[in-house]
Amino acid sequence: MTIAIVGVSGAVGQEFLRVLDERNFPVDELILFGSSRSAGRSYTFRGKSYVTKELKHNDDFKGVDIAFVSAGGGASIDFAETITKHGAAMIDNSSAFRMDADVPLVVPEVNPEDALTRPRGIIANPNCTTIQMVVALQAIEQISHIRRVHVSTYQAASGAGAKAMDELKKQYEQLINGEEPAVEKFAYQLAYNLIPQVDVFTDNGYTKEEMKMYNETRKIMHSDIEVSATCVRVPVVRAHSEATWIETERPVSVEEARKAFAEKEGIVLQDDPAEKHYPMPLFVAGREPVYVGRIRKDLTNPNGLTFWTVSDQIKKGAALNAVQIAEYLIRVGNIK
């Protein structure tokens, strides 16, 4: 397999290298791409050094089987035709194509077959908060159809990239030293704070991040499910958390839910409140699964359940999900 990574210098690009290695992904040839600023940088993969090429409109993608792209929506739109014109499967981590009717939006634990039909050669990787939510929702959907979801997210700095993680760490250092904290990546200081805004606000008062969770969930699950989200940035370096309330068509017991979560691919059940055993970002960062705990009946709705999930945004919320899509395509023989 000839594999390309576009945007290799970013947090997700670096995670692609780690995930491909950790999962022993079949890589015969690796080509790294970046901006003019990143061109010339060297990265090591499986003991071999690779030099980053500048992304240009040329034939550099000839012979590429799979291209993992995480260079921002603008670059994805600009270079999509260049990347796919010789037959490469482009797995895109940006929001550029997610809601396009002719581009599948895929979470392998939920709708892997959608990746098989890609008229433009593009498969979209969903938003990180959507990915971890739908993995959990699918476990319950297989028991009883989910009508409604209310979710509050607690999103780590990692969701805004490597510079945002560095900024959070730096802010703590500056505050401890009695200095004014530098604020660039977020609307306000994140250290010792919560910011109830992720992305920009839309006309209905929800942010783009919150609307992504509504729209993407319906597309991935092929469902009329309704999702109302409040997305909050929290002073955690890595791994997002979500408090989720669902309403199902019939009552689902806590015992049924626990069994469904425990048996679902991609989920680790951590649900023993008596022993203070529940998922936390401190222990989930760097891990692959979606962790689920705090499962209980909703006191306000006989058909309601509520639970808590934590997942690494850079791993499962980005790089890992894309690599799992590629693994599925290889497994079913759907690569050129």
VENZIDA-V427465 format. One record per helix or strand of 3 or more residues. SS is the DSSP state (@ for helix, = for strand). FROM is the first residue (numbers start at 1). LEN is the number of residues. If there is no record, write none. Layout:
SS/FROM/LEN  SS/FROM/LEN
This chain:
=/2/5  @/11/12  =/29/6  =/42/4  =/48/4  =/66/4  @/73/12  =/89/4  =/104/3  @/108/9  =/122/4  @/128/14  =/146/10  @/157/4  @/162/15  @/208/14  =/226/9  =/240/9  @/254/10  =/267/3  @/273/3  @/281/4  =/290/8  =/304/8  @/315/17
